[in-house]
Amino acid sequence: MKRVSHLTALALLVGLASSCAGAADMAASVTLQQLQQRSGIAIDTRQSAFYNGWPQALNGPQGHEPAALNLSAGWLSAMSDEQLAEWLKLHNLAADTPVALYGADRETRAVSARLQKAGLKHISALADALAEPQRLQKLPHFEQLVYPQWLRDLQQGKKVAAAPAGEWKVFEAGWGAPKYYLLSHIPGAGYIDTNDVESEPLWNKVPDDKLKALLAKSGIRHDTTVILYGRDVYAAARVAQILLYAGVKDVRLLDGGWKTWSAADLPVGRGMPEKMTPAPDFGAPIPGQPQLMLGLEQARALLHRRDASLVSVRSWPEFIGTTSGYSYIKPKGDIAGARWGHAGSDSTHMEDFHNPDGTMRSADDITAMWKAWNITSDQQVSFYCGTGWRAAETFMYARAMGWQHISVYDGGWYEWSQDAKNPVSRGERGPASSL
């Protein structure tokens, strides 16, 4: 028993020493200028919404410190040690790289502990974090990606940043009957079946007259702010992009979709959606922004242009022709001359664009990913996938990032592959293949 007691005491002392070491490291602080002089990196440990530009208080500072990375304490637990190691490698963070953390104390302590475990030796606190609003960086249109507590505050009539200018509505978007919606949904949300905005045989956008009827039934006018979410972000994004095409001026996504609302432990509704009061008219011609949706010939015209990119938002196996990605699409391969815009592990995932909690990955990461394939913001860029969902999600992120000349090629690989005369590429290839 005496030996056990000694061992226990020793273990406690080791644990205490380790804890104190972590606390001591974080007690050290540097200014941003000092960090930059040491070629160090700032890390924002707050949730991505605040990193992107939402103020934590109504009139608080917006955005993140210059070149700061976002490693949110909120989703850090969803990263395995291997994934964190990959993240560190991607951002060129070695054991001896000086890093300075900022955020709430509990957030910085959690991230510091994890980084120490990963082998980083020089971890400090950023002493002047968010102290100079003029130097902060943010998404040009951060307001287009809302976060759960903002939406809850809006619903409760509280003052919120970037509030809708007039009437607003919330909708869940999903394929088919609202089976998941019935069990749990955001209170007050309506429901839009994606079958009402796209149709067979190619799952392209429905004709404008049918789109007009849906908008009227849903009580949506051109000046209605529409906030969309889905069990999968890309379902909501598909509807959002089509509403923008129709001419709805203010369309927003709940960043991360239902998953983030559920994780925030906010109230849920159950049962059938409330009946929406129909809108007597849209109040503007439809489509209001036809340039946001391209047809086949328009997409073809973008190929092999240095000032334009036709961007495949498909998994790598789909892009190189290992699989078509869909049970109902038989041809394999991709559009010859298209540039790979990344996606995820298969046709139903978008990991390359997501943080571990499903929110949008940092704009700097996405920009770097695209630049490697000669996709840049000064080009005319059109995204496509198999039938439009993944392309629409990517479109919405590019829009939030301030990219101006963007669209979706609605037909995508499904339409392109139907005609044997359309040029197709298969096999491993790099960015030079599209030049």
N, C-alpha and C positions, 0 to 999 in steps of 0.2 A: 504493500500500500504506500509505503514511503517513497519507493522508486516512482510509482505512478504519479504521486503528488509532485515530485520534482520535475517529471516530464511535462506534466500539465502546466506547471508554473513557467517552465522554459518556453513552451508553446505560446503561452499568453504573452510573455515578454517579446518573443519574436514577432508575433502579430502586432503588438503595440508599437514596436520599433518600425515595422513596415508601414503601419498607418501614419506614424509621425513623419517618416521619410516622405510619404506622399504629401502630407500637409505642408512639410517644410519646402518641398519643391514648389508647390502652388503659392506659398507665402512670398516667394521671389516674384517680382514683377518687372516688366519692361514696357517702355512706350513703343508705339508703332515705329517711330523713327529709329530707336535703338534696335528693334527687331530687324528692320530692313537693312541696317548697317551690318548686321551679322548674317545677312542672307537667310533670315528665318521666315517662317510661315505662320500667319495668324489662322486660328481655327475657331469658327463660330459654332458653339455647342447648343444653340437654341433650335427650336423647331424651324423647319424650312420656310414656313410662311413669313416669319420675321426676317430670316436671311434674305428672302426674295424681295422684301420691301414693305410688308405690312407693319405699321407701327404697333408696338406693344401697348402703348397708351394712345388715346385718341389723337393727340398732337405730338407724340413722341418722335424720336429719330427713326428714319426709315432706311432699311437696307443693311449692308454689311461692310466691314472694313475692306479697303482695296486689296484685291487678290486673295481674300480670305477663303478658306475651304469651309464647307459645311459638314460637320460630323456631329449630328444631333444626338444628344443624350437620350432623346425620346425613342430613337430607333436603333441605338447602338446595340441593345440586347438582341436584336434580330440578326446581327452580323456574327458569323462564326469567326474563330480565330483566323482561319484560312481566308475568309472574305476580307477581314480587316487587313491582313497582310497584303492582299491584292490591292486594296484601296491605297495603302501606304505606298506600294510600289508604283501604282499608276500616277500618284502625285509627287513622286520623287522624294519621299520622306524616309530618310535613313536614320539609323540609331543616333547619329551625331547631329542631325538637323535640329536647330533651335526652333521650338514651336511655342506660341503664346496663345492661351485659351481665353475666351470671354463668353459670358452668359451668366445665368444665375449660379450661385455658389454650388448648389447641389449638382447642377449640370456640369460645371467645369471639373468638380471633384470626380464625378463618375467617368468622364472622358479621360481625365488625367490618369486615373487608376488603370483604365484599359490600355492606354498608350504606353504606360510604364510596363505593363505586362507584355506588350508587343515588342518591347526593347528600346523605346525612345528614352534618351538619357537627359535631355535638356528641355524640360517643360516648365513654362512660367505662366503667370497671369498677364493679360494685356491691360496695363494700368489705365490707359486713356481710351479704352474701347467705347465707341459710339459718342465720344465727347465732342467731335467736330462733324456735325451733320453734312457740311458741304463736301466732305471727302468720301462719304458713304456711297456705295454702289447698289443699285437695285434693278430688278426687271423693269423695262420700260412700261410694261402693262401688267404689273403684279396683281392688280385688282381683278384680272380675268381668271385667276386661280384662287378661289376663296377657301377659307379654312373653317372647320366646324364651329368653333366658338363665335366667330364673326357672324356666321349664318344664324346661330342661336340668338345672339344679341339682336340681330336684325328682326327676327321673328318676334322678339319680346318688346320691340319698339324702342330699344336703346339707340343712342347715337353711335354710329359706326363710321370708320374711315371709308372713303370711296363708296359712299352709299348710292344706291340706285337713284336716278334723277326723278323717276315717277313710279308708276305701278310696277310691281315685281311679282314673279311667280316661281315656285320651285317644282321641278319634275324629276321623278326617277325615270330613267330610260333603260329598257331591256328588250330582249327578243321574246316575243310571244306573250302569253297570258301572264299577269302579274303574280306569279305563284310565290316568289320570295317577298315581294312587296306586301302581300296579304299577311305574312307572318311578322314582319317588322319593316318600318320605313320611317323616313324623316317626317315628323308631324306636319300636316298641312300640304304635303307634296302630292302633286298629281302624278299620273303615269302615262308615259308615251311608249307605245309598242313600236320597235324599229321597223316592223312590217308596214307601218303607216308612212314611213319616209323612204323606203327602198323596196324593190320588188323583183321577182324573178322575170326573165331567166338568168340575168347576170347580177342581180342584186344591186343594180344602179338606182340612183335617186328616182323617185316616182315623178310623173309629169307634173308640171307646175300647177295645174288645176286641182289635182289631188292634194298637193302640198298646201295650197290655199285653203282647201276644205278642212284639213287637219288643224291648221293655225286658227281658223274661225272656231272650230269645235273646242279647241283648247283655251280659247279666250286670249290668244296672243296677237297683239298688234306690232307694228314696226317699232313703236316706242316703248314696248313692254320689256323690262329687264327680265331675262330668263336665266335661272340658275339650275343647272343640270347635274345630276350625279347618277352613278350606276353601280351595280355589283362589280362590274368591270369598267374601268375608266373609259375604255374605247367605245363602249356602247353609247355612253353619254356624249362622248366627243363626236361620234358619227351624227347624232341628232344636232348637236351644237353647230357643226360645220354646215349642215344643210340649212339650219335656221339663219345663219349668217348669209349664205347664198340667197335665201329668200328675201333678206333685207331687214331682219331684226337687228337693231343697232347695237344692243348691249346683251351679249350672251356670255355667261360665265360657267366655269366648271368647279365643282367641289374637288379640290386637289386630293387625289387618293381615293375618291369615291366613298361608297358606303363604309368601307373598311375603316376610314379615319373617323367617321361619325360614330361608329360602334366603339372604336377604341377610346374615344373621348368620353364614353359613358354618359352620353346625352340622352334626353327622352326619346322614346320611339312611339310611333303610331302603329296600329294594327287594323286589318280589315280593308274593305274596298275604298278606293279613292273617292274624295268628295267630288260631286258633279261640278264641273267648271261652267261658269257663265259664258256662253258663246260671245265672241266679238262680232259686232255687226259688220265690220270690214277691217281689213289689214291697215288701211290708211296710207298705203303707198303701193306702187307697182311691184309685182312679183315676176321675175327675180330682181331684187335690189342690187345684188352684187354678182352678176353672172360670171365675172372673171374668176371667181373662187372655185369654179367647177369646170374642168377641161374634158373635152371629148377626145376620141382616139387620134384624129388628125392633128389636133392642137398639141397633144402630148408628143406625137411623133416629131413635130417641128422643133422640139426642144433638144432632141438627141444630138450629141457631138458638138454642142455649142459651148464655148468657154464662158459666155455670159448667161448661161442657163443650165439648169440641172433637172433631169427627170430622175427622181429619187425612189429607189425600191426600199420600202419599209417592210422587209421580210427577213426571216431568220436566215443565217448563213447557209444552212442546208437547202432552203428554198431557192436562195439566190444562185447557188452553183448547180442546182438541178438534181440534188440527191433525192428530194421529195417535192411533191407539188404543194404540200401543206394542208390539203383539203381532200376529203373523201369524194366530193362532187366535182373536183377539178382534176382531170387526168393528166394533161401535159405537164412535163417537168422542165424547168429552166427559168430564164428570166429575159426581160427585154434587152436585146443587144444594144449597148451604148448607155444603158442606165447606170446610175451611180448608187452604190450601196449605202443606205442611210441607217443601217442597224435596225434592230427590233428586239428580239429575245430568243429564247431557246427553241420555240416552235411557233406555229401560227396562232396560238392562243395566249402568248405571253409577250410582255414588253419590258423585260428586266433591264435592258440597256438604257432605258429612259427613266427608270424608277429608283428612288431611294428604297431602303428595305421596308419602309412602311407603305409603299405604293405611291407616294407623292413624287412630283417631278424632280428628277435629278438636276443638279446645278446647271445653269445656263453655260458656264465656262466648260464644263465637262461635255455637254452636248455639242457646243460649238467646235471644240477640239476634235471630237469624234467625226463630225461632218467635214471639217477642214482637211482631214487626212484623205478624204475621197473627193476633194476639190468642190465641195458644196459650201458656198459662202453667202452671206446676207445680201451682197450687192447684186446677186444673180436673180433671174426669174426662176423660181423653184416650184416644182410640182411634185407632190408626194403621191405614191400609190402603194397598194399592197395586193392582196388577193381580190378583195371585194370592197375595200374602203374604210374599214373600222380602224385598223392600225394607222393608216395614212391620216385619218381625221385626227387621231390623238396627237400625232406628230405635228400636224398643222396647228393645232391649238397651242402646243408648246412654243412653236416658232412664232406664233402670233403674240404670245405673252412676252417673248424675247425681243419683240419689236421688229421682226422681219416683215417687210412690207409687200414684197412681190411674190406671194405664195398662193398656192392652190392645191386642189386634189384632182388627180386624174381618176375620175369616177370608175371607169371600166376596169382599170388595173390589169393584173395578170390574167384574170378570168376572161376578160374581153379580148385582150391581145392574143392569147393562146388559141382562140377559136379559129383564127385565120392562119393557115400554114404559110402564107406569103409574108407574114410579119417576121422580121429577123429575130432570132432567139440565140442566146448564149448559154452554154453549159460548161461546167468545170471550173476549177480554181482560177481566179484572176484578181488583179489588183486595180488600183485607181487609174492606171494608165490605159486600161481597156475602154474607158469612156471618153478619152480625149480624141 
